[in-house]
Amino acid sequence: MSDWSRWVGREEVRRDRIDAGLLTRWCASLDRAVPDDGAVPQGLHWCLCLPDAPTAALGEDGHPRRDDSPASFMPPVPLPRRMWASSKVDFVRALHAGEVIERRSRIVSVTAKTGASGQLVFVDVAHDTLGDGELALREVQSIVYRDAAPPGAPPTPPPLGAGTFDAGGWDAVRTIVPDAPLLFRYSALTFNSHRIHYDLPYATGAEGYRGLVVHGPLTASLLLDLARRELGDNRLGTFAFRGVSPAVAGEPLHLALRTEGEAIELGAFAADGRQVMSASART
């Protein structure tokens, strides 16, 4: 595996604006009302300052191709499969509709590892998001690149088992079925053309998933929306999530929340109780 040290410290600045149309479409996708005060719900920041590579510059999987040039922000890791593994977010203040957004990004680390599925490379990226020149949130995202599954490998995740999700011990549970239209809308909101989210033959035949894959930040946004339903708008000061297992479109997804003092634990679970995402937060 190559030495990626010269990518550490590489920076990128992107700019955007929060318009009323984006806010309306994001709320419509999550089946919620648009806030009356113009405050942007937590989670919408993942729809801002998006990569805008030309269509001709996309790879087979739909992600922008990476190369060895100074213009390539992400390192050209040769491993073909990409996932958003985790994020840690500090909400400094709420964003508002109409604000000019600037996102300053920096590669924090590039780490090669070997796991049960083969070679892995983790790229940690720090983002500072400013609204009208004022810091609104900080985030560190961990992106992982991995080997393709070998021919004949069983699909990921495995078929649903005989178990069930146990809602006991949780303060709030909401069950939804993320379907293909929701995944399509979220891909459009995030300008994400990764084919595992909308191209079923590719998702199952090329990448070995059992079905269309629910976006990690979409599941995280649904957990943030559960927190909003229980605690109110923009109440969280911190939020961290880690993907545990893929969620499959068309299957029930159980969203759960419980509190202990100032600590908030959240989780997303498949119909058979398999954990999809773990998360924590504080107000």
N, C-alpha and C positions, 0 to 999 in steps of 0.2 A: 504494500500500500504506500502511496506517495507521501511526501512530507508536505503538509498543508500549512506549515507555520507562517508562511508569508501572507496567508489570507487573514490571520489574526490581526485585528485592528483595522481591517478594511472598512470604510464607511460609505454610506449612501444616504442621500436626503431626497425625500419625495414630498410633494405638496398636493393638496386637495382642498375641497370645500364641502361642508355638510349642507346639502340643499334639502328643501322640503320633500322633494320627490324621493330621495333616498330614504329619508326617515319614514315616509309613508309606506314605501315598498317593504322595508325591513319589518315594520310593525305588522303589515298585512301578512307577511310570510309566517310570522309567529302567532297569528290570530290574536292580536292585542290592539288596543286603541292607541292612537298617537297621543303622547303627553300634551296636555294643554299649555304647559309653560315653556315649551320649546326645548326642554332639557333632553339630551340624547340618552336613551337607555344604555346601561352597561352591556357591552358585547358588540355594539354597532361599530366600534373602532376597528374590528377585524374586516370591515368593508371599506376602509379608507386607505389612501396612499398605496394602491395595489400595483403589483408588477404589470407592465403593459407591453410586454414583448409582442412583436408582430406575429401573426399566425404562422408565417413561414419560418419563424425562429423557434417553434414548439417542437419538442421531441415526440416520440411515438406515444408516450403516456399522457401527453397534453401539457406537461410542465415546460417552461422555457428551458431550452438547452443551455448547458453550462460549458464554458471553455476556459482556456488558460490566459485569456486576454485581461488587461486592466479593467475592461468594461464589465466583466463578469463578477457580480457581487458575491455570489455563492461559489465556493470552490468546485472545480470540475470532478467531483467524486465519481468514479466509474460505476459504482453500484447502481443498479437500475430502478430499485423500488424506493419511493420516498413516502415518509409519514410525518405528520406533526405529532411529536411524542408528548410534549408537555408545555405548559406556560405558567409563569408567575407574574401576576399583574398587581401593581399598586395604583389604585384610583386616587389621584391627588384632588381632582375636582371634576364636576360634570362638564361634558362638552355640550354645546348648544347649536341648534340649527342656525345656519348662516355663517358660522365661524370659518375662518381660513385655517386649514390644518397643515402643519409641518411635522413630518416624522423623520427623526434622525436615527439611523440604524448603524450598528457596529458589530462586526464579528468578534465574539468574546473568546471562543475556543473552537477547535476542531479536534475531535478525539476518536481514534480508531479503537474498536473493541472486537472481541469474538464472542458470539452468543450461541445459543442452541440452534439458531437458524443460519449460522455462518457469520460472515464478516459484517460489521456494522460501523458506520461513521456518524457520530453525533456532531452537529453544528449548532452551537448556542449563539443566538443573535439577540442583542439588547436594543430595544426601541424606546426612544423618548418621543411622546406625541404631544405637540403643543397646539393649543387653540388660540388664535389671534395673538400668537407670540408668548403665551403663558403656558407653563407646563401643566398638562392635564392628567397624564398617566405615564407610568413606566412599566415596561414588560420585558421579560427575558423568555424567548421562545427556544425550544429545543427541537430541531429537525433531525430526523434519523434517516440515513440511507442504508439499504440492506441488499443482500443477494436476492435474486429471483428464486422462487421455490423450485426444487428439482422436479423433472418430469415424473408424473405419477404420484406426487405428494397429495395427501388428503386436503380438501378445501379448508380455507380459513374464513371464519371460525368454524369449529365442528358443528354438525347438525344439532338442533335443539334437543336437549335431553329430557328426561322425565321429571326433573325437578321443577320447582316453582319459586318465584320471588317471595321472600318473607318480608312483609311490610312491618312486622313487629319491631318495636324499638325506634322507629322513625317518627318524627313529629308531623311530617307532611309527605305525601306521596302523590304524584301525578303520573298517569299512564297515557302515553300517546303512541300512535303508529306512524313513524316518519315514512312517508310514501315518496314515490318518484317525483311528483310535482314539487314537493317541498325541497327535495335535493336539487332539482333543476333550478328552482328559485334561488336557493342559497349559492349555488355555483355561479349564477348570474350576478348576484349581489356582490360576490367576492372576486369576480372575473377569474374564476378557477376552472380551468379546462381539463383537470385531471380526470381521465376517462373512467376511473373506478366509480365515479359518482353518478354517471348517466348512461354509460355504454355497457349494457349487461354482457354481451358476448366478450368484450374486452376484459371486463372485471373478472368474469369466471374463467375464460379461456386463456388469457395472457397472464393475469396476475394471481389467479388461483383462489379468488374469493368465492364465497358461497352465494353471493348476490351483490347487488349494488351496495356500496359502503357509505354509511352516514358520515359526513364530514366531522372530524374531531371538534373544530370550533363551533359547528352547529350544535353538537351535543352539549358543549360547554355553554353556549348561548341559551339553550333550553334549561340548563341548571341555573344560570343567572336569572332567567325569567321566573323559575320556581322561587328563588330567593326574593325576587321582586313581589311576587304574589303574596309571600308570607311576611315580608319585612318592610315593603314599600320601595318606591323608586330610588335608585342610586344610593342605597344605604350601605353598600359594601365598601370597605377601605382597601381590602386585599382579597385576591382570589387566585387560587392555584389549582391546576388540574393536571392529571396524567392519564393518558390513554392506556387501558389495560388489555382490551380486546375489541375487535371491530364490531360495530353495530350494523345490522343488516336491514335495509329498507323493506318495508312491508311487514315487519314483525314488531310486536309490542315492545316498547322501551319504557321501563319504570324509572322515574326520576324521584329521588328521595332526599330529604333534608332533616337534620336534627341539630339542636343547639345544646351546648353545655357551657354556661357562663357566656363569655364573649366569643368562644370558639364555635364555628359552624362547620359541620361535616355534611358533604353532599356526595351523592353517587348516582350513577346510571347503571341499570341492570337489564339484561335480556330476560325474555319470558321464563327461562328455566333457572333464573337466579345467577347466571354467569355475570360477573362484573364487567362492565364496558368502560367505565371511567370512574376514577376517584377524584375528589376535589375537597378543598378546604377554603374557608373564608373567615374574615373578621370584619366587623362593622367599624 
